[in-house]
Amino acid sequence: MARPSLEVADLFRGHGAAWRDANRGHVSLDQLKVMSAIESCRTAALGGHVARCEDCAHTMIVYNSCRNRHCPKCQGAAARAWMAAREAELLPVSYFHVVFTLPSAIGDIAYHNKAVIYDLGARIGITSVLHSWGSAMTHHPHVHMIVPGGGLARDGSRWVSCKPNFCLPVRVLSKLFRRLMLTKLAAAHAAGKLQFFGAHAHLAAAKAFAAFLARLRKTRWFVYAKRPFAGPKAVLA
């Protein structure tokens, strides 16, 4: 595959320093580390090795990769391998695209408690992918799922399909999602697993957090469920 004429690393190397200076105080340490890794990827800064052809003795220097999961060059091969593995798991049945989105109030807490909020402790038989950022590149935690439109009969002898354009009642699903998520949040808070900073520091108090959850129990949580127009492979991509 030919190398693109312009890569993310080129933009970072040419304009990253000025952008970081202009946005000083608004860029997290993790984001700065990602930019640094991409800028150094496959350059002398990370070292490398010499590759030599045994037949013609042609020699070339190959620089090491950053291996950062956000680097488009390092994750390209991994993404293709993941896609192939997930496509191999697809069944010859209809599928539904289901999306669970956290309310912004909980999304704010998730930003500082990723390991706790995103670890749902579930063992699932469907393809599920967590997106912590939205298409506008803002913090927007939500989970995409590719759900088969049906299931095996109790005796395992046949496939039972759901209605062609209906998988689950989303209003019922959203209420269940809300109840389970808030229950887990309350348990995590009681166990002292959550941390709060800045405007959310007062939520460390048990009464304040209980009041915070009480308001969220009265709001509608959103679940999206539709059949993918171009099929499950398009959703995977």
N, C-alpha and C positions, 0 to 999 in steps of 0.2 A: 504494500500500500504506500503510495507517495506521501511524503511529509507535507502537511498543510503549509501554505505560504505564511500564515500567521497563527501562532498558538497562544494560549493563555499565558504561558511562561514568558513569551516575548512581550506581552502587554505589561506583565508584572515587572519585568526587568527594566523596561523603558519608562514606565510611569508609576510603578508601585511606590517608590520613595516619596514622590510628590503627593500622591493620593493619601498615603499614611500620614504625612505631615499636615495635610489639609483637614484630615478627619481625626486628628489626635484627640484622644479621650473618648472617642465614639467607636473604637474598634477593640474587640476583646483580645486577650492574650492568645486564645485558641485560634482566632482568625489570623493574627499576625504570624503564628507558627505555620499555618497552612500556606500563607503567601510565601514565607521564607522557604518552605520545603519545595514548592512548585518552582520558585526562582532558581533553586540549586539543583533541581532534578536533572540528571544526566549531564552534569557539568563537572569540571575538575574539582569543584568545591566538595563533592562527595567521594572523590577518589574514583578509581576504576581499575581496569585490567587490560592486558594486551592480548588480542586475538590474532593468531597467525595460521595461515593456511598451510597444511602439511604438504600439499602438492607444489604450489607455486611460491610459497614463503611470503605471500602478501600479508602485510601486517596492518592492523588498525587498532586504535585505542577505543575501548568501550567504557563509558563512564557509568557509574552506579546510579540507580534510580532512587527516588526519595521514599517510595513505598507508602506514601501518605494516601489514605483512602479517598481524599478529596481531589487528588491529582488526576486530571483527565487522561494523561498518558499511562500512568501506573495502573489505573483502574479499567482501562479499555479492555484488556484481555480477560480480566476477572469478570467484567460485566457480560462479555460474550459467553463465557463459560457458564455463568449463572443463568443466562437466558436459555441456553441449550438444555441445561439440566431441568429447568422449570417447564419448558415446552415438552420435554420427554414425559413429564408427569401428568400432562393434560389428558383427560379422558375424551372419548368421542361422544360427548353429550353437550347440551347447552350450558352456558355459564352466565352468572350475574356478577356485575361489578358493584361491590359494596364498599362504602367509605364511612368510617367513624371519625368525627371531628370533635376534638376537645373544645369546650368554651374558652374564650380568650382569657378569662379569669384564672382558669386552671393552667392554661398554656403559660401564663406568666410564672406560675410556681414551678412548672415543669422545666423552665429554662435553667433553674438553679438546682433541680433535683431530678436530672435525667434518668439516672440509674434506678431510682425508686418509682417514678411515674411511668416510665416506659416498660418496666419489667412487670408484666401482668401475670406472670406465672402460669401461662396457658400452654397446653399441649394441643396443637390444632392439626386438623387433617385437610386444611385448605391453604392456598398460597396467600400469605399476608406480609405486607411491606410497610414499615413505618417511615413516614415522611415528617421530619421535624420542621421543614421549611416549605413555604408555598411557592407558587410560580412567580410571585413578585419578590422572591428572595427575602421575605420577612418571616419571623418566627411564627409557625402555624402548624402545631402538632396534629397529625391525622394519620389514620391507618387505611391503606387500600387493601381490599381483599378480592380474590377471584374465587367465587363460590360456585360449585357445581349446582345446576338446577335440578336437584333431586337427591336421592340417596339409595343405598342398598336396602332391600327388604330385610325384615328382622331375621329371616332364615338365611340370608345371604345368597339367595338363589336368583334374584333378578334385580334390575334397576327400576326404581320407581321415580318417574319424572314429575316435577311440579308443573303448574300451569305454564303455558308458553311465555307469557309476559308478566308472571308474578312469582316472586321467590318467597318473601316474607313481608308481613305488615310492618312498614318502617316506623310507624308511630309506636307500636308495641316494642319493637327492637330498640328504639331510642330511649324509651323509659327503662328498659332492662339495662342498657348501656349506662344510663345515668345512675341507676341504683347501685350497680356493681362497682362503678368507678368511684363514687362518693364513699361507699363502704370501705374500699381499699385505701382511699385517702385518709379517712378517719382512723383506720387501723395503723397506717404508717405514721400519722401524727402522734397517736397515743404511744407508739413504740419509740418515739424520738428520732425517727429516720429522716424527717424533713428539715431543711434549713431555709431561713427567710432573711432577706436583705433589703435595705432601702425602704421603699414605700410599703413593703410587705412584712417588715420586721415585727409589727404588732401581732401578726398571725401566729407567732410562736406561743402565745397564750392560748390555753385550751378553750376558754369561753369565746375569745375572738374568732378562733378557727371554726368552732361549732356554729357561730352565727354566720360566718362566711359560707359554710356548706349549706346551711338552712336556706339561704337565698338561692343557691344553685339548684336546690331541689324543686324550686317553683318555676324555673325557667325551662324552656323547651330545648332539648339537645337534638342535634341534627344528624341523621343517618341517610345516606344516599344509596339507592339500590336500583340499578337498571341493567338490562341486557346490553352488553357491548355491541355496538353496531358492526364493528369490523371483527368481532370474535375475541376470545381470550388472549390470543397471541398479540393483538394490538395493545391490549391493556398491559401485558407484560413488558412490551417495548417502551 
